[in-house]
Amino acid sequence: MESFIRYQKKVFVVPGMIMEMEDVMVPRDIPKKVENEYIKNMTAATHGTGRLMLLAGDQKVEHLNDDFHGKGIHPSDSDPVHLFRIAQEGRIGVFATQMGLIARYGREFNNVPYLVKMNSKTNLVKTEQKDPFSGMLYDVEQVIDFKNNSGLDILGVGATIYLGSEYEHMMLRQAAQMVQKAHSNGLITLLWIYPRGKSVPDEKDPHLIAGATGVAATLGSDFVKINYPREEGEESREILKEAVKAAGNTKVICAGGSSIDVKNFLQRLHDQIHISGASGNATGRNIHQKSLKEAVRMCAAISAITLDGLSVEKAFEIYNMG
């Protein structure tokens, strides 16, 4: 018996778009009454491609102000409204951030597609001091109430798990409960899974990262966000294939990481999707540390690769042309 119901060439109307989705897969934990809601959310988040262009804006907790102020960072990034302006003007799938920040700016930015980051921790306590734990800030019922009361376009929820932490059992349970409750309400789900803790000697180990994507699959998540694997003497775009395969039909996306040269970033993204088999991107600093105009151009270039399947050269041309 298949684990998914398949719909072929079914047309769905989402805000601003009439889209034809092929082979949309609905997990069996989606109740019949919310199947169309789930399909609508997945369709909107992926622009009908099955691939996710995620603008990451959860770092104001994760990295405090390190990512938003300093050398090489545009001054406008100091104000949280910059994130929302990019999300509103840029071509994205979802903007991921904490619910409190969405509440502060949601009245002005009510047409942005949101994904609520359900847990977060700062970077102040280092792994050498204590294994990481990121507990849930809200429950799914609160997100559903917020969605219904605000009228905002909340498409999904996500949470971080630190595999290898002595607290992994708590995060695993919380994440599993989140996925089940989100699916019960037709929301899509994303798990940030990072091997991290005193028992983890190498957070970028490709075999360990493949294990992480397999965990996301067993928890039933639609997407899993991982760090790009690294191994001496190996090409990351080749060793990422193990993680993509281990995830099965859970879709893999990679963290964008620190800001780098635009052309190199686009090349890495293209390799992840079109060579390794990843299903999108999760980009923060490489977008929001730029001015608004440049950030919007960066969103367009990233989406050209992620959603349209264009070449690095074409995407870079889009970035330069604006």
ABEGO torsion letter per residue (X at the ends): XBABBBBBGBBBBBBGBBBBBBGBBBBAABBAAAAAAAAAAAAAAAGGAGBBBBBBAAAAAAAEAAAABEBGBBAAAABAAAAAAAAAABBBABBBBBAAAAAAAAAABAABBBBBBABBBBAABBAAABBBBBBBABBAAAAAAAAAAAGBBBABBBBBBBBGBAAAAAAAAAAAAAAAAAAAAGBBBBBBBBBBEAABABAABAAAAAAAAAAAAAAGBABBBBBBBBBBGBBAAAAAAAAAAAAEABBBBBBAEBBBBAAAAAAAAAAAAAAAGBAEBBBBAAAAABBAAAAAAAAAAAAAAAAAGBBAAAAAAAAAAX
